[in-house]
């Protein structure tokens, strides 16, 4: 029996509309306004591993087909923890916005 784990080279979160529609928790979504220096919590289903020694891209994933946006920002993953919730493995953590990319806008305007 092995350990199922996913290595993620970026932080892929959902559009904030998923939270507003009641489909996802706030931490599973890209914040509405990306501001350098701000720190946010994130939440992903499954056991995931992230890069700690530098910046990674924050991207948005769509509900349909799992497609990804262009990078919205550069972030530093500051903390990651794995835990069980109702028998399912989740990965939670903290990230800091380092730089917002010029094309990012407010993510409510981001199209995939």
N, CA and C atoms as an extended XYZ file, in Angstrom:
336
Properties=species:S:1:pos:R:3:atomname:S:1:resname:S:1:resid:I:1 pbc="F F F"
N         0.850       -1.172        0.000 N   UNK     1
C         0.000        0.000        0.000 CA  UNK     1
C         0.892        1.230        0.000 C   UNK     1
N         0.632        2.153       -0.896 N   UNK     2
C         1.442        3.361       -1.007 CA  UNK     2
C         0.740        4.565       -0.404 C   UNK     2
N         1.463        5.650       -0.416 N   UNK     3
C         0.926        6.921        0.059 CA  UNK     3
C         0.619        7.772       -1.155 C   UNK     3
N        -0.640        8.176       -1.295 N   UNK     4
C        -1.020        9.004       -2.432 CA  UNK     4
C        -0.741       10.463       -2.090 C   UNK     4
N         0.156       11.088       -2.872 N   UNK     5
C         0.540       12.475       -2.645 CA  UNK     5
C         0.711       13.144       -3.998 C   UNK     5
N         0.424       14.415       -4.063 N   UNK     6
C         0.554       15.174       -5.306 CA  UNK     6
C         1.560       16.298       -5.104 C   UNK     6
N         2.509       16.414       -6.007 N   UNK     7
C         3.479       17.500       -5.983 CA  UNK     7
C         2.922       18.641       -6.827 C   UNK     7
N         2.817       19.829       -6.251 N   UNK     8
C         2.265       20.974       -6.967 CA  UNK     8
C         3.329       22.049       -7.161 C   UNK     8
N         3.662       22.367       -8.427 N   UNK     9
C         4.652       23.399       -8.700 CA  UNK     9
C         4.084       24.815       -8.612 C   UNK     9
N         2.774       24.907       -8.409 N   UNK    10
C         2.100       26.200       -8.307 CA  UNK    10
C         0.966       26.066       -7.295 C   UNK    10
N         0.322       27.175       -6.985 N   UNK    11
C        -0.839       27.156       -6.095 CA  UNK    11
C        -2.061       27.462       -6.945 C   UNK    11
N        -2.870       26.449       -7.210 N   UNK    12
C        -4.040       26.581       -8.069 CA  UNK    12
C        -5.293       26.608       -7.207 C   UNK    12
N        -5.979       27.744       -7.219 N   UNK    13
C        -7.203       27.921       -6.452 CA  UNK    13
C        -8.357       28.251       -7.389 C   UNK    13
N        -9.560       28.186       -6.894 N   UNK    14
C       -10.769       28.438       -7.689 CA  UNK    14
C       -11.120       29.925       -7.701 C   UNK    14
N       -11.993       30.295       -8.634 N   UNK    15
C       -12.498       31.660       -8.708 CA  UNK    15
C       -13.360       31.935       -7.483 C   UNK    15
N       -13.321       33.155       -6.987 N   UNK    16
C       -14.060       33.544       -5.781 CA  UNK    16
C       -15.565       33.339       -5.943 C   UNK    16
N       -16.059       33.284       -7.165 N   UNK    17
C       -17.491       33.040       -7.393 CA  UNK    17
C       -17.909       31.676       -6.848 C   UNK    17
N       -16.983       30.726       -6.798 N   UNK    18
C       -17.279       29.403       -6.238 CA  UNK    18
C       -17.623       29.504       -4.749 C   UNK    18
N       -16.957       30.419       -4.037 N   UNK    19
C       -17.270       30.666       -2.626 CA  UNK    19
C       -18.603       31.410       -2.512 C   UNK    19
N       -18.774       32.441       -3.316 N   UNK    20
C       -19.992       33.260       -3.258 CA  UNK    20
C       -21.237       32.445       -3.597 C   UNK    20
N       -21.076       31.425       -4.444 N   UNK    21
C       -22.199       30.558       -4.813 CA  UNK    21
C       -22.398       29.406       -3.830 C   UNK    21
N       -21.539       29.319       -2.808 N   UNK    22
C       -21.679       28.281       -1.793 CA  UNK    22
C       -21.092       26.935       -2.177 C   UNK    22
N       -20.286       26.898       -3.237 N   UNK    23
C       -19.720       25.632       -3.704 CA  UNK    23
C       -18.386       25.283       -3.054 C   UNK    23
N       -17.655       26.298       -2.585 N   UNK    24
C       -16.319       26.098       -2.019 CA  UNK    24
C       -16.150       26.948       -0.772 C   UNK    24
N       -15.154       26.586        0.040 N   UNK    25
C       -14.776       27.418        1.179 CA  UNK    25
C       -13.945       28.588        0.664 C   UNK    25
N       -13.925       29.683        1.419 N   UNK    26
C       -13.179       30.876        1.018 CA  UNK    26
C       -11.715       30.553        0.742 C   UNK    26
N       -11.119       29.698        1.575 N   UNK    27
C        -9.696       29.367        1.463 CA  UNK    27
C        -9.362       28.560        0.212 C   UNK    27
N       -10.380       28.019       -0.463 N   UNK    28
C       -10.170       27.264       -1.696 CA  UNK    28
C       -10.137       28.175       -2.928 C   UNK    28
N       -10.339       29.484       -2.720 N   UNK    29
C       -10.494       30.418       -3.830 CA  UNK    29
C        -9.448       31.533       -3.811 C   UNK    29
N        -9.214       32.102       -5.000 N   UNK    30
C        -8.320       33.252       -5.139 CA  UNK    30
C        -9.041       34.471       -4.568 C   UNK    30
N        -8.402       35.224       -3.682 N   UNK    31
C        -9.037       36.430       -3.124 CA  UNK    31
C        -9.407       37.420       -4.229 C   UNK    31
N       -10.413       38.244       -3.971 N   UNK    32
C       -10.867       39.203       -4.986 CA  UNK    32
C        -9.790       40.200       -5.366 C   UNK    32
N        -9.107       40.749       -4.389 N   UNK    33
C        -8.065       41.730       -4.657 CA  UNK    33
C        -6.722       41.169       -4.216 C   UNK    33
N        -5.830       41.058       -5.175 N   UNK    34
C        -4.500       40.545       -4.893 CA  UNK    34
C        -3.587       41.728       -4.579 C   UNK    34
N        -3.122       41.791       -3.351 N   UNK    35
C        -2.310       42.916       -2.898 CA  UNK    35
C        -0.975       42.390       -2.393 C   UNK    35
N         0.128       42.876       -3.001 N   UNK    36
C         1.449       42.439       -2.529 CA  UNK    36
C         1.617       42.676       -1.030 C   UNK    36
N         2.176       41.676       -0.361 N   UNK    37
C         2.388       41.746        1.079 CA  UNK    37
C         1.269       41.112        1.892 C   UNK    37
N         0.097       40.953        1.306 N   UNK    38
C        -1.008       40.329        2.038 CA  UNK    38
C        -0.772       38.834        2.199 C   UNK    38
N        -1.236       38.311        3.316 N   UNK    39
C        -1.092       36.897        3.659 CA  UNK    39
C        -2.477       36.271        3.718 C   UNK    39
N        -2.613       35.107        3.097 N   UNK    40
C        -3.898       34.412        3.030 CA  UNK    40
C        -3.722       32.949        3.397 C   UNK    40
N        -4.820       32.333        3.795 N   UNK    41
C        -4.879       30.886        4.017 CA  UNK    41
C        -5.345       30.225        2.731 C   UNK    41
N        -4.883       28.998        2.498 N   UNK    42
C        -5.394       28.226        1.372 CA  UNK    42
C        -5.782       26.842        1.845 C   UNK    42
N        -6.622       26.183        1.049 N   UNK    43
C        -7.123       24.860        1.366 CA  UNK    43
C        -7.280       24.077        0.067 C   UNK    43
N        -6.721       22.873        0.042 N   UNK    44
C        -6.800       21.999       -1.123 CA  UNK    44
C        -7.148       20.586       -0.661 C   UNK    44
N        -8.020       19.926       -1.395 N   UNK    45
C        -8.355       18.539       -1.088 CA  UNK    45
C        -7.199       17.642       -1.519 C   UNK    45
N        -6.863       16.679       -0.693 N   UNK    46
C        -5.790       15.742       -0.990 CA  UNK    46
C        -4.502       16.131       -0.282 C   UNK    46
N        -3.558       15.217       -0.298 N   UNK    47
C        -2.259       15.446        0.332 CA  UNK    47
C        -1.319       16.000       -0.725 C   UNK    47
N        -0.921       17.262       -0.546 N   UNK    48
C        -0.140       17.967       -1.556 CA  UNK    48
C         1.168       18.482       -0.970 C   UNK    48
N         2.173       18.537       -1.830 N   UNK    49
C         3.479       19.046       -1.432 CA  UNK    49
C         3.806       20.269       -2.285 C   UNK    49
N         4.361       21.299       -1.646 N   UNK    50
C         4.675       22.559       -2.317 CA  UNK    50
C         6.136       22.943       -2.096 C   UNK    50
N         6.653       23.773       -2.977 N   UNK    51
C         8.007       24.292       -2.923 CA  UNK    51
C         8.084       25.382       -1.859 C   UNK    51
N         9.066       25.297       -0.972 N   UNK    52
C         9.239       26.271        0.100 CA  UNK    52
C        10.394       27.238       -0.132 C   UNK    52
N        11.297       26.919       -1.054 N   UNK    53
C        12.524       27.700       -1.200 CA  UNK    53
C        12.451       28.741       -2.302 C   UNK    53
N        11.392       29.495       -2.339 N   UNK    54
C        11.242       30.542       -3.345 CA  UNK    54
C         9.791       30.744       -3.715 C   UNK    54
N         9.602       31.541       -4.737 N   UNK    55
C         8.259       31.911       -5.160 CA  UNK    55
C         7.667       30.873       -6.111 C   UNK    55
N         6.343       30.729       -6.032 N   UNK    56
C         5.583       29.896       -6.965 CA  UNK    56
C         4.454       30.753       -7.529 C   UNK    56
N         3.869       30.309       -8.615 N   UNK    57
C         2.798       31.067       -9.246 CA  UNK    57
C         1.453       30.737       -8.614 C   UNK    57
N         0.641       31.764       -8.445 N   UNK    58
C        -0.761       31.604       -8.055 CA  UNK    58
C        -1.559       31.622       -9.341 C   UNK    58
N        -2.309       30.542       -9.576 N   UNK    59
C        -3.141       30.454      -10.764 CA  UNK    59
C        -4.557       30.108      -10.348 C   UNK    59
N        -5.461       30.285      -11.294 N   UNK    60
C        -6.860       29.971      -11.031 CA  UNK    60
C        -7.259       28.795      -11.897 C   UNK    60
N        -7.954       27.844      -11.301 N   UNK    61
C        -8.431       26.680      -12.037 CA  UNK    61
C        -9.942       26.777      -12.186 C   UNK    61
N       -10.447       26.307      -13.315 N   UNK    62
C       -11.875       26.372      -13.566 CA  UNK    62
C       -12.544       25.086      -13.101 C   UNK    62
N       -13.825       25.169      -12.898 N   UNK    63
C       -14.599       24.007      -12.494 CA  UNK    63
C       -14.756       23.044      -13.660 C   UNK    63
N       -14.884       23.590      -14.857 N   UNK    64
C       -15.124       22.765      -16.041 CA  UNK    64
C       -13.795       22.414      -16.698 C   UNK    64
N       -13.465       21.152      -16.747 N   UNK    65
C       -12.291       20.692      -17.473 CA  UNK    65
C       -10.954       20.891      -16.781 C   UNK    65
N       -10.937       21.546      -15.635 N   UNK    66
C        -9.688       21.732      -14.915 CA  UNK    66
C        -8.644       22.536      -15.662 C   UNK    66
N        -9.071       23.526      -16.445 N   UNK    67
C        -8.109       24.374      -17.145 CA  UNK    67
C        -7.598       25.452      -16.200 C   UNK    67
N        -6.436       26.027      -16.548 N   UNK    68
C        -5.801       26.995      -15.670 CA  UNK    68
C        -5.668       28.354      -16.343 C   UNK    68
N        -5.691       29.393      -15.512 N   UNK    69
C        -5.470       30.747      -15.990 CA  UNK    69
C        -3.982       30.981      -16.191 C   UNK    69
N        -3.654       32.113      -16.764 N   UNK    70
C        -2.265       32.569      -16.755 CA  UNK    70
C        -1.928       32.882      -15.300 C   UNK    70
N        -0.652       32.923      -14.947 N   UNK    71
C        -0.295       33.263      -13.565 CA  UNK    71
C        -0.853       34.621      -13.157 C   UNK    71
N        -1.470       34.657      -11.980 N   UNK    72
C        -2.053       35.889      -11.451 CA  UNK    72
C        -1.069       36.641      -10.575 C   UNK    72
N        -0.260       35.883       -9.844 N   UNK    73
C         0.672       36.490       -8.895 CA  UNK    73
C         1.785       35.511       -8.576 C   UNK    73
N         2.831       36.051       -7.993 N   UNK    74
C         3.915       35.248       -7.456 CA  UNK    74
C         3.728       35.222       -5.946 C   UNK    74
N         3.771       34.029       -5.352 N   UNK    75
C         3.525       33.893       -3.920 CA  UNK    75
C         4.619       33.061       -3.269 C   UNK    75
N         4.737       33.227       -1.979 N   UNK    76
C         5.617       32.380       -1.174 CA  UNK    76
C         4.737       31.549       -0.259 C   UNK    76
N         4.903       30.230       -0.338 N   UNK    77
C         4.194       29.320        0.564 CA  UNK    77
C         4.930       29.378        1.898 C   UNK    77
N         4.230       29.783        2.943 N   UNK    78
C         4.861       29.979        4.248 CA  UNK    78
C         4.645       28.804        5.194 C   UNK    78
N         3.542       28.102        5.010 N   UNK    79
C         3.215       26.987        5.911 CA  UNK    79
C         2.276       26.035        5.200 C   UNK    79
N         2.465       24.741        5.452 N   UNK    80
C         1.579       23.714        4.911 CA  UNK    80
C         1.328       22.680        5.999 C   UNK    80
N         0.086       22.229        6.093 N   UNK    81
C        -0.250       21.162        7.042 CA  UNK    81
C        -1.241       20.218        6.377 C   UNK    81
N        -1.169       18.953        6.751 N   UNK    82
C        -2.086       17.937        6.249 CA  UNK    82
C        -2.970       17.486        7.404 C   UNK    82
N        -4.249       17.257        7.108 N   UNK    83
C        -5.171       16.852        8.164 CA  UNK    83
C        -6.342       16.075        7.575 C   UNK    83
N        -7.048       15.368        8.446 N   UNK    84
C        -8.243       14.631        8.054 CA  UNK    84
C        -9.485       15.414        8.450 C   UNK    84
N       -10.453       15.465        7.538 N   UNK    85
C       -11.747       16.081        7.806 CA  UNK    85
C       -12.807       15.143        7.250 C   UNK    85
N       -13.611       14.562        8.133 N   UNK    86
C       -14.628       13.586        7.735 CA  UNK    86
C       -14.038       12.451        6.898 C   UNK    86
N       -12.861       11.973        7.296 N   UNK    87
C       -12.236       10.848        6.638 CA  UNK    87
C       -11.513       11.177        5.336 C   UNK    87
N       -11.458       12.469        4.955 N   UNK    88
C       -10.761       12.876        3.738 CA  UNK    88
C        -9.512       13.676        4.099 C   UNK    88
N        -8.450       13.461        3.329 N   UNK    89
C        -7.204       14.192        3.544 CA  UNK    89
C        -7.305       15.559        2.876 C   UNK    89
N        -6.875       16.590        3.591 N   UNK    90
C        -6.833       17.960        3.081 CA  UNK    90
C        -5.449       18.532        3.344 C   UNK    90
N        -5.075       19.504        2.528 N   UNK    91
C        -3.856       20.265        2.732 CA  UNK    91
C        -4.257       21.723        2.921 C   UNK    91
N        -3.815       22.297        4.014 N   UNK    92
C        -4.072       23.708        4.281 CA  UNK    92
C        -2.748       24.417        4.478 C   UNK    92
N        -2.779       25.715        4.328 N   UNK    93
C        -1.544       26.447        4.523 CA  UNK    93
C        -1.719       27.948        4.433 C   UNK    93
N        -0.580       28.616        4.427 N   UNK    94
C        -0.536       30.079        4.390 CA  UNK    94
C         0.393       30.491        3.256 C   UNK    94
N        -0.029       31.508        2.499 N   UNK    95
C         0.822       32.042        1.445 CA  UNK    95
C         0.816       33.566        1.492 C   UNK    95
N         1.907       34.147        0.991 N   UNK    96
C         2.065       35.601        0.961 CA  UNK    96
C         2.188       36.047       -0.491 C   UNK    96
N         1.432       37.074       -0.857 N   UNK    97
C         1.511       37.636       -2.203 CA  UNK    97
C         2.796       38.458       -2.307 C   UNK    97
N         3.676       38.079       -3.215 N   UNK    98
C         4.925       38.813       -3.435 CA  UNK    98
C         4.758       39.856       -4.537 C   UNK    98
N         4.170       39.422       -5.658 N   UNK    99
C         4.019       40.315       -6.806 CA  UNK    99
C         2.754       39.935       -7.556 C   UNK    99
N         1.970       40.943       -7.929 N   UNK   100
C         0.791       40.716       -8.760 CA  UNK   100
C         1.192       41.007      -10.199 C   UNK   100
N         0.883       40.110      -11.103 N   UNK   101
C         1.258       40.289      -12.498 CA  UNK   101
C         0.312       41.277      -13.178 C   UNK   101
N         0.833       42.095      -14.087 N   UNK   102
C         0.056       43.182      -14.695 CA  UNK   102
C        -1.256       42.752      -15.331 C   UNK   102
N        -1.311       41.560      -15.914 N   UNK   103
C        -2.536       41.110      -16.578 CA  UNK   103
C        -3.567       40.536      -15.615 C   UNK   103
N        -3.230       40.433      -14.332 N   UNK   104
C        -4.085       39.723      -13.378 CA  UNK   104
C        -5.405       40.439      -13.113 C   UNK   104
N        -5.421       41.765      -12.989 N   UNK   105
C        -6.616       42.533      -12.628 CA  UNK   105
C        -7.177       41.972      -11.316 C   UNK   105
N        -8.403       42.309      -10.996 N   UNK   106
C        -9.110       41.633       -9.914 CA  UNK   106
C        -9.567       40.305      -10.484 C   UNK   106
N        -9.428       39.223       -9.713 N   UNK   107
C        -9.701       37.929      -10.329 CA  UNK   107
C       -11.150       37.728      -10.701 C   UNK   107
N       -12.054       38.601      -10.290 N   UNK   108
C       -13.426       38.494      -10.771 CA  UNK   108
C       -13.482       38.829      -12.256 C   UNK   108
N       -12.441       39.499      -12.775 N   UNK   109
C       -12.373       39.854      -14.190 CA  UNK   109
C       -11.552       38.868      -15.001 C   UNK   109
N       -10.925       37.895      -14.341 N   UNK   110
C       -10.029       36.966      -15.028 CA  UNK   110
C       -10.859       35.936      -15.786 C   UNK   110
N       -10.555       35.761      -17.041 N   UNK   111
C       -11.232       34.708      -17.805 CA  UNK   111
C       -10.229       33.633      -18.144 C   UNK   111
N       -10.713       32.435      -18.285 N   UNK   112
C        -9.831       31.302      -18.583 CA  UNK   112
C        -9.982       30.878      -20.006 C   UNK   112
